[in-house]
Each structure stands twice: as C-alpha cells, then as structure tokens.
Amino acid sequence: MGWLKRIFSGSGDGEGSEADEPVEATIDVMHLDKWVEKQANSGFEKVKPEIEEHFIALAREKKRLFAELDKLRDAELHNPNISEREKQLMQGNRESYISQHRQFANVTEFSDELTCKETSLFCKNFEELLIKLAKSSAKAHMVMDEFFAHHAAAVNRSIKAMSGIVTKIQETLSEGNLNIEELDTVRKAVHELKSKRKLLTELGQELAVFRKKLDNSKYLKKKLQKQIEQLKQTDDYLEFQEQDGKRNEHWHDLQQTEDEIGALFSALDRPMRKFERVLAEGADLLAKYIEDPMKALISDESLQILSIFDRMRKSIEAGGLELKDKEKEKALQRIGQITKEKLSEARMMHEESKKTIKQIDDHMRKSRVLQDIDEIKYKIDHTDNQIQILQDKIEKAEKTKEKIDLDALSVEVKKKIDDSLGVEVTITWQEDSQAA
C-alpha cells in the first residue's frame, strides 16, 4: 500500500519528509476506474522489466511444451504386441491428452503491451485453467503414464515449469506492493459504484417517462369521462333512458307474474308430486309444472293443467292421496283458486311483457348513443389498465431506487482505494449523475 505514496512524495527519507503527508486526489466517478488503473500501472512500471522477463521465459516454456506434445504424438509403443482394443484405448487417450494440453497452452495467451490489470487477470485465469486441465486430463494422463511414461513426464515438467513462472510473476507483483486480490477488490467496488450510479440515472429517466405517460393517461380518462357526460345530455340518450325505464317496468311486471304463479303452485308441490306417481295420462305435463310453473304455463296453450287438477281434486276428496287433513283442506282450497281466468291472464301478461321487452331491446340496440358510450367505456377500461400498469412500474422503480445508496457505496470505494493504493480520494459527481 505504501508504494504509491513513495511515488508521489519521493524517497521519504529524512525528518519532515513529504512521505508523512497524506496523498489525496479528487476524481469524477466516471473516470474513477481509469484513474485506478493509472495508479496501479504507475507502480507496475517499476516491476515491469522483471515481469517481462518472466513472460519471455513463459513463452519459451510454452514452445517447449508444444515440442513435447509433438514428440508424444509421434512416439512409438515400446511393446507393439498389445491387443487391438488396448491400441484403440491408447490412441484415443493420446489424442485427447494432446488436444487438452494444446488447448490449455493456446488459451493462456498474453498481450505484448503488459499492464497491471492484464497481468493480474492473466495470473488468475492461468490458475483456473490449470485446475480445469488437471481435472479434464486425469484419465488420459494415467493412460499416457502407462504407455508413454517418459513423454508424459516431460509434458508434466513443462506444465509445472509454466506454473512456477506464473507464481514468480505473482511474487514480483507482491514485492512491488501490487496486491492482485486488493486491486481486484478495488476494481469490483468501482465497477459496482459506476453501475449503480448508471442504474440510478436510468431509473430517474424511466420514472420521468412513466410519470409523464401516467399524467397523459389520467388526462385522457377525464376527457373520455367528459365525453360520456356530454352524450348523456343529448336527446338520443334521454330517449334511451326513457325506453330503459319502460323496459324496467315491464321487466318488473314479468317478474311479478312469475312470482305470483310460483307462489300459487308452491302450496301444491307435495300433492302434485304424490299425484304424479299415480297419474297415467298427463304425468309429463304435471312434472313440468312441478319443476317450473311459469315455463310450463307458457307451453300449455290449452291449459290442460286444469283438467289434471280436477282429477287431482277428486282423488284428494276420495282419499286417493295420502295427505293429512290440513294438507287436504289447503290443497283443495288452492286448487279452487287456480282458475282458467287467472291462468289465462297470467299467461297473457307474461307474453305481452316479454314481447314488449324484446321490442324495447331491439330499439335500444339500434341506439347510436349507446354504442358511442360503450366504445368510450371500452377506451376508459383500456386507459385504466394502462394507468395501473404505469403505477406498478413507478412503484417498482421507486423501490429499486430507494435501495441504491450511492453515498454508502462511495465511502466503501474510498476506503478500499485508501487501503490498497494509499490515496485519500474525493469522488465527485457530474450534474446528471444523480437521478431526479
């Protein structure tokens, strides 16, 4: 951590040296990542010549590895008298072994223009790739060790040599106070700060768009509601209301007729059911009256139910139905109330009400004002849906925005930079960095 302070303040020797003074810097958040890399590279330059030598040695070792793999590919078996199956096993594993090691060597490339970041990433990637190589080539290595032990050992020595060189690179970085893990932590913290700052800005922009759309949708809804109110003041709508009122009156009459018929027949439900069991002719019609008296009456144009009731009355009087005395008395009284005049009147009123309601419905369906109102209501429903969607998006964006604490992230970044680079950083923000 002290290497950067020494760069800025000189050797640091002697009492009252500038090395005792804290190193400070003021950096805009948008340039913070580049600044970190610049500071890291300024220290990296001191150890770069030594690291370059290590990379030259690594390149030589990679070349040696390819040569050893070529020798393995062309190697002849010490014992040619093995089974065909063993030869196939050997050849398949040899090809796999060579391919895996060549692939490993090819992906561990490094740039000619070395920087601290690239060197750090190379070392990290090399270690990860080396672990993968060990796992993927374990079986093939055992087979090669069985058939070509000398060549397999040479390949293994080359891999170990490459690993040793990478370790020396890491040690050189560490000796130069360039802690790879600390620098990686700083990079990640800076990246998170910039990402959250960008997200906060984007959320602010989204919220502005959502709120504008929400205002437009609310304005549209008021406009549509006003159009409905205006349509309700027209002569067409007043006529529609008048027709609707008449329809309700006839509907009320229809319902009242059905209720009266239903009440009239309900008192005879038990006697009717008993009589249905013994009735030979007309049982189907009686069953319909038991299920739905009004519906049965509409279909019973000749009022055959009256003759059935006459027979049922005689059966009750003769004791043909098992009814209690009070039931008999009540049933006979109710049968006497069900007259031809009453049924005919109820049937006629029901049919006329139904016919009038149909005529009114047909007339109302042709009303243009009703169609206009329905269309506007559909638009209002669609607008309400859009309003709800926008309100949900605004709520979600605001909750996400509330969770982002740039100040806390800034403090964390400043601490990591101070710990790793030894610089007290003041982070500044452009005017547009804070979202509205």
C-alpha positions in Angstrom: 0.0 0.0 0.0 2.9 2.4 0.6 4.4 2.2 -2.9 2.1 4.9 -4.3 2.8 7.3 -1.5 6.5 6.9 -2.3 5.9 7.6 -5.9 4.1 10.9 -5.2 6.4 12.0 -2.3 9.9 10.9 -3.4 12.1 8.6 -1.3 10.5 9.5 2.0 13.9 9.8 3.8 14.6 12.3 6.5 12.5 14.1 9.1 9.7 16.2 7.9 9.6 14.3 4.6 6.6 14.7 2.3 6.1 11.0 2.7 4.4 11.8 6.0 1.8 13.9 4.2 -1.4 12.1 3.1 -1.7 11.6 -0.7 -5.0 13.0 -1.9 -6.9 13.1 -5.2 -10.2 14.4 -6.5 -11.7 12.2 -9.2 -15.0 12.2 -11.0 -16.8 8.9 -10.7 -16.9 8.4 -14.5 -13.1 8.4 -14.6 -12.5 6.6 -11.4 -11.8 3.2 -13.0 -9.3 4.7 -15.4 -7.7 6.6 -12.6 -7.3 3.3 -10.5 -5.7 1.6 -13.4 -3.3 4.5 -14.0 -2.2 4.4 -10.4 -1.7 0.7 -10.5 0.2 0.9 -13.7 2.5 3.7 -12.3 3.7 1.2 -9.7 3.6 -1.6 -12.2 6.2 0.2 -14.3 8.8 -0.4 -11.6 8.5 -4.2 -11.8 7.5 -4.4 -15.4 11.0 -5.2 -16.7 11.3 -8.2 -14.3 7.8 -9.4 -15.2 8.6 -9.1 -18.9 11.5 -11.5 -18.4 9.1 -13.9 -16.7 6.8 -13.7 -19.7 9.7 -14.4 -22.1 10.6 -17.4 -20.0 6.9 -18.5 -20.1 6.9 -18.2 -23.9 9.9 -20.4 -24.2 8.3 -23.0 -21.9 5.1 -22.9 -24.0 7.3 -23.6 -27.1 8.9 -26.5 -25.2 5.5 -27.8 -24.3 4.3 -27.9 -27.9 7.6 -29.7 -28.8 7.0 -32.3 -26.2 3.4 -32.8 -27.3 4.7 -33.3 -30.9 7.1 -36.0 -29.6 4.3 -37.7 -27.8 2.1 -37.7 -30.9 4.9 -39.4 -33.0 6.1 -41.7 -30.2 6.1 -45.5 -31.0 4.9 -48.1 -28.5 7.7 -49.9 -26.5 5.6 -53.0 -26.7 3.8 -53.3 -30.1 2.4 -56.7 -29.2 -0.7 -55.4 -27.4 -4.3 -56.1 -28.3 -6.2 -54.0 -30.8 -8.5 -52.9 -28.0 -5.6 -51.6 -26.0 -4.2 -49.8 -29.0 -7.6 -48.1 -29.5 -7.7 -47.1 -25.9 -4.1 -45.7 -26.1 -4.7 -43.8 -29.3 -8.0 -42.3 -28.1 -6.5 -41.1 -24.8 -3.3 -39.8 -26.6 -5.3 -37.6 -28.9 -7.4 -36.3 -26.0 -4.3 -35.7 -23.9 -2.5 -33.8 -26.6 -5.7 -31.8 -27.5 -6.4 -30.8 -23.9 -2.8 -29.6 -23.3 -2.6 -27.7 -26.6 -5.9 -26.0 -25.8 -4.6 -25.0 -22.4 -1.5 -23.5 -23.9 -3.4 -21.7 -26.6 -5.8 -20.0 -24.2 -3.1 -18.8 -21.9 -2.0 -16.1 -24.3 -0.8 -12.8 -23.0 -0.6 -9.3 -24.5 2.7 -7.7 -25.8 1.7 -4.5 -24.1 1.6 -5.5 -20.4 -0.4 -3.6 -17.8 -1.0 -4.3 -14.2 -4.6 -5.3 -14.9 -3.8 -7.6 -17.8 -1.0 -9.3 -15.8 -3.3 -9.7 -12.8 -6.1 -11.2 -15.0 -3.6 -13.5 -16.7 -2.3 -15.0 -13.4 -5.9 -15.5 -12.2 -7.0 -17.1 -15.5 -3.9 -19.3 -15.6 -4.6 -20.8 -12.2 -8.2 -21.5 -13.1 -7.3 -23.1 -16.4 -4.6 -25.2 -14.8 -7.2 -26.7 -12.3 -9.5 -27.4 -15.2 -6.7 -29.1 -17.2 -5.8 -31.3 -14.2 -9.4 -32.5 -13.9 -10.2 -33.0 -17.5 -6.9 -34.8 -18.4 -6.6 -37.0 -15.3 -7.8 -40.2 -17.0 -5.8 -39.6 -20.2 -2.7 -38.8 -18.1 -2.9 -42.2 -16.4 -3.1 -43.9 -19.7 -0.1 -41.9 -21.1 1.8 -42.7 -18.0 1.2 -46.4 -18.7 2.2 -46.4 -22.4 4.5 -43.3 -22.7 5.8 -42.6 -19.3 8.9 -40.7 -20.5 6.9 -38.3 -22.7 4.1 -37.8 -20.2 6.7 -36.9 -17.6 8.3 -34.3 -20.0 4.9 -32.7 -20.6 4.2 -32.6 -16.9 7.6 -31.0 -16.2 6.8 -28.3 -18.8 3.4 -27.6 -17.2 5.0 -27.4 -13.8 7.6 -25.0 -15.1 4.9 -22.8 -16.6 3.1 -22.8 -13.3 6.3 -21.9 -11.5 6.9 -18.9 -13.8 3.3 -17.6 -13.1 4.0 -18.0 -9.4 7.2 -15.8 -9.8 5.1 -13.2 -11.7 2.7 -13.1 -8.7 5.6 -12.8 -6.3 7.1 -10.0 -8.3 3.8 -8.1 -8.2 3.5 -8.7 -4.5 7.1 -7.5 -3.9 6.2 -4.3 -5.7 3.2 -3.8 -3.3 0.8 -4.7 -6.1 -1.6 -6.9 -4.3 -3.6 -8.6 -7.0 -6.6 -9.5 -4.8 -6.8 -6.0 -3.3 -6.6 -4.4 -6.7 -9.3 -6.8 -7.9 -11.5 -5.8 -5.0 -11.0 -2.1 -5.8 -11.9 -2.7 -9.4 -15.1 -4.5 -8.4 -16.1 -1.8 -6.0 -15.5 0.9 -8.5 -17.5 -1.1 -11.1 -20.4 -1.5 -8.7 -20.4 2.2 -7.9 -20.5 3.2 -11.6 -23.1 0.6 -12.4 -25.4 1.7 -9.5 -24.8 5.3 -10.5 -25.8 4.5 -14.0 -28.8 2.5 -12.9 -29.9 5.3 -10.6 -29.7 7.7 -13.6 -31.7 5.3 -15.8 -34.3 4.8 -13.1 -34.7 8.6 -12.8 -35.2 8.8 -16.6 -37.6 5.9 -16.6 -39.6 7.5 -13.8 -39.8 10.8 -15.6 -41.2 8.9 -18.7 -43.6 6.8 -16.6 -45.0 9.8 -14.8 -45.5 11.8 -18.0 -47.3 8.8 -19.5 -49.4 8.4 -16.3 -50.4 12.1 -16.4 -51.3 11.7 -20.1 -53.4 8.6 -19.3 -55.2 10.3 -16.4 -55.9 13.3 -18.6 -57.3 11.0 -21.4 -59.5 9.3 -18.9 -61.0 12.6 -17.7 -61.5 13.6 -21.3 -63.3 10.3 -22.1 -65.5 10.7 -18.9 -66.4 14.2 -20.0 -67.4 12.8 -23.4 -69.8 10.4 -21.7 -71.3 13.1 -19.7 -71.9 15.2 -22.8 -73.5 12.2 -24.6 -75.8 11.8 -21.6 -77.2 15.3 -22.2 -78.3 14.5 -25.8 -81.9 13.9 -26.8 -80.9 10.4 -28.0 -79.7 9.4 -24.6 -82.7 10.9 -22.9 -84.9 8.8 -25.2 -82.7 5.8 -24.4 -83.2 6.4 -20.7 -87.0 6.7 -21.2 -87.0 3.4 -23.1 -84.8 1.8 -20.4 -87.3 2.9 -17.7 -90.2 1.4 -19.6 -88.2 -1.8 -20.0 -87.7 -2.0 -16.3 -91.4 -1.5 -15.7 -92.3 -4.4 -18.0 -89.5 -6.5 -16.5 -90.9 -5.8 -13.1 -94.4 -6.9 -14.3 -92.9 -10.1 -15.8 -91.1 -11.0 -12.6 -94.2 -10.2 -10.5 -96.3 -12.5 -12.7 -93.7 -15.3 -12.4 -93.6 -14.9 -8.6 -97.4 -15.0 -8.3 -97.7 -18.2 -10.4 -94.8 -19.7 -8.5 -96.4 -18.9 -5.2 -99.8 -20.2 -6.4 -98.3 -23.6 -7.3 -95.8 -23.9 -4.5 -98.6 -24.8 -2.0 -99.5 -27.8 -4.2 -96.0 -29.1 -4.5 -96.4 -32.2 -2.2 -99.9 -33.2 -3.5 -98.7 -32.7 -7.1 -95.7 -35.0 -6.6 -97.9 -37.7 -5.0 -100.5 -37.4 -7.7 -97.7 -37.6 -10.4 -96.8 -41.1 -9.2 -100.4 -42.5 -9.8 -101.2 -40.4 -12.8 -101.3 -42.3 -16.1 -102.2 -39.6 -18.6 -100.7 -36.1 -18.3 -97.8 -37.0 -15.9 -95.2 -35.4 -18.1 -97.1 -32.1 -18.1 -97.6 -32.2 -14.3 -93.9 -32.8 -13.9 -93.2 -29.7 -15.9 -95.5 -27.6 -13.6 -93.7 -29.1 -10.6 -90.3 -28.1 -12.0 -91.2 -24.6 -13.4 -94.8 -23.5 -13.2 -94.4 -20.4 -15.3 -92.5 -22.1 -18.0 -95.0 -24.9 -18.1 -97.9 -22.5 -18.3 -96.4 -20.7 -21.3 -96.1 -24.0 -23.2 -99.6 -25.2 -22.0 -101.7 -23.3 -24.5 -104.9 -25.3 -24.0 -104.5 -25.1 -20.1 -104.6 -28.9 -19.8 -103.4 -28.5 -16.2 -106.9 -27.5 -15.2 -108.3 -31.0 -16.1 -105.3 -32.6 -14.3 -106.1 -30.5 -11.2 -109.8 -31.5 -11.5 -108.8 -35.2 -11.4 -106.4 -34.5 -8.5 -109.2 -32.7 -6.6 -111.4 -35.7 -7.0 -108.6 -38.1 -5.9 -108.0 -36.0 -2.8 -111.7 -35.9 -1.9 -111.9 -39.6 -2.4 -108.8 -40.2 -0.2 -106.7 -41.4 -3.1 -103.7 -39.4 -1.9 -102.1 -39.8 1.5 -102.4 -36.3 2.9 -103.1 -35.0 6.3 -106.4 -33.3 6.9 -104.9 -29.8 6.9 -103.0 -30.6 3.8 -106.1 -31.8 2.1 -108.0 -28.7 3.1 -105.2 -26.4 1.9 -104.7 -28.3 -1.3 -108.4 -28.2 -2.2 -108.6 -24.5 -1.4 -105.6 -23.8 -3.6 -107.0 -25.9 -6.5 -110.1 -23.8 -6.3 -108.0 -20.6 -6.6 -106.3 -21.8 -9.8 -108.9 -20.8 -12.4 -108.9 -20.6 -16.1 -109.3 -16.8 -15.9 -106.3 -16.4 -13.6 -104.0 -18.7 -15.6 -105.0 -17.1 -18.9 -104.5 -13.6 -17.5 -101.1 -14.5 -16.1 -100.1 -16.2 -19.4 -101.2 -13.2 -21.4 -99.4 -10.7 -19.2 -96.2 -12.7 -19.2 -96.2 -13.0 -23.0 -97.1 -9.3 -23.5 -94.4 -8.2 -21.1 -91.8 -10.4 -22.7 -92.8 -9.2 -26.2 -92.6 -5.6 -25.2 -89.2 -6.1 -23.5 -87.9 -7.6 -26.8 -89.2 -4.7 -28.8 -87.6 -2.2 -26.5 -84.3 -4.2 -26.5 -84.3 -4.2 -30.3 -84.9 -0.5 -30.4 -82.3 0.2 -27.7 -79.7 -1.9 -29.5 -80.1 0.4 -32.6 -79.4 3.5 -30.5 -76.2 5.1 -31.7 -75.6 6.9 -28.4 -75.5 3.6 -26.5 -72.9 2.3 -29.0 -70.9 5.5 -28.6 -71.0 5.3 -24.8 -69.9 1.6 -24.9 -67.0 2.5 -27.1 -65.9 5.2 -24.8 -66.3 2.9 -21.8 -64.1 0.4 -23.5 -61.5 3.1 -24.0 -61.8 4.0 -20.3 -61.2 0.4 -19.3 -58.2 0.2 -21.5 -56.9 3.5 -20.1 -57.5 2.3 -16.5 -55.4 -0.8 -17.3 -52.6 1.4 -18.6 -52.8 3.6 -15.5 -52.5 0.5 -13.3 -49.5 -0.8 -15.3 -47.7 2.6 -15.1 -48.4 2.9 -11.4 -47.0 -0.6 -10.8 -43.9 0.3 -12.9 -43.4 3.6 -11.0 -43.8 1.8 -7.6 -41.2 -0.9 -8.6 -38.7 1.7 -10.0 -39.1 3.8 -6.8 -38.5 0.8 -4.6 -35.4 -0.1 -6.6 -34.2 3.5 -6.4 -34.6 3.6 -2.7 -32.4 0.6 -2.2 -29.4 2.3 -4.0 -27.2 4.2 -1.5 -24.5 5.9 -3.6 -23.1 7.6 -0.5 -22.5 4.3 1.3 -21.0 2.8 -1.9 -18.8 5.9 -2.3 -17.5 5.5 1.3 -16.7 1.8 0.7 -14.9 2.6 -2.5 -12.8 5.4 -0.9 -11.8 3.0 1.9 -10.8 0.3 -0.4 -8.7 2.7 -2.5 -7.1 4.1 0.6 -6.3 0.6 1.9 -5.0 -0.7 -1.5 -3.4 2.4 -3.1 -2.8 4.6 -0.1 -4.6 7.6 -1.6 -7.4 9.6 0.1 -9.9 10.0 -2.8 -12.7 12.6 -3.1 -15.3 11.3 -5.5 -17.2 14.0 -7.5 -20.4 13.6 -9.5 -21.4 15.3 -12.7 -24.6 17.2 -12.6 -26.5 14.5 -14.3 -25.2 11.7 -12.1 -27.9 12.0 -9.5 -31.3 10.9 -10.9 -34.3 13.1 -10.2 
